[in-house]
Amino acid sequence: MVDEDPGKLIEEGADPLAALARYLQPRRLRIANLECVVATTGTAEIKPFTFRAHPRTLPVLAKYFDGVSLANNHSGDFGKAAFAEMLGLLESAHFPYFGGGRDLTTAHRPWVVEHDGVRIAFLGYVEFKPRSFEAGSSRPGVAWSGEDEQVLRDIRHAREVDHADLVIPFMHWGWEDEGTPSERQRVFARRMLDAGAAMVVGSHPHVTQGAEIYRGKPIVYSLGNFLFNGFDTEATTTGWLLEASVNKSGVTRWRTRVVRLAANGVPRVDEHAQSPCGDAGSDTVRQCKGK
């Protein structure tokens, strides 16, 4: 989220992600959830919190990330025109995105990228209100996951038509401040993996929600906060940086690293903390140190 304090730091010439540079190196494929609209136009929607970042933030994001998910409950905070402006800004900057688009079809279209010989399709979905941010047949917006069968079709389509070796859905789901996933999250994560996804990654609750392995495939229910001000509890100022090694068969190794957020939302890795990790062929989630 690069509005408010993070956005002010960027405006002043500071880099709020500098402390994470060693973990976000260009040789890796780096993905983030962009929890705001990046635009100069639009009118704030009537909701408790609205976030609109200035386009000056995009070069900083592009320095650390190769692609972003737009499927969240803040992408539409300033209306359809601002959302469409963001799409144009991202496209002009050659900054890939997924989980949103100029219409329903493009919002559900995966970002397909080849990395180290592996063809990976990323899909993004939100299922936390307001649903008015959802894309329509001729209007821009985000991909909504309330229609479960559509999500499962998207996963199969990415495997069969887009010829992806791996499909990874990014889910914006779950209740805020709840440290354990809901039954809905658990059941649907398994359905996505059964449909052909290689891994499921979640966000939205502003706290971490644990991880597990289903039939050899990892589920990380919520990564918590990463770059986001306005939080003051231990749970909401703690997040995970997820790292995964993959081959054409799936995820071979994965781990999380604990990040701690300062009052201005700037994250730093806690190299002494433990968080979930795992290996292919094992159904056990371990706890690994940050180093």
Secondary structure, 3 states (H helix, E strand, C coil): CCCHHHHHHHHCCCCCCHHHHHHCCCCCCCEEECCCEECCCCCCCCCCCCCEECHHHHHHHHHHCCEEECCCCCCCCCHHHHHHHHHHHHHHCCCCEECEECCHHHHCCCEEEEECCEEEEEEEEECCCCHHHECCCCCCEECECCCHHHHHHHHHHHHHCCCCCEEEEEEECCCCCCCCCCHHHHHHHHHHHHCCCCCEEEECCCCECCEEEECCEEEECCEECCCCCCCCCCCCCEEEEEEEEEECCEEEEEEEEEEEECCCCCEEECCCCEEEEEECCCCCCEEEECC
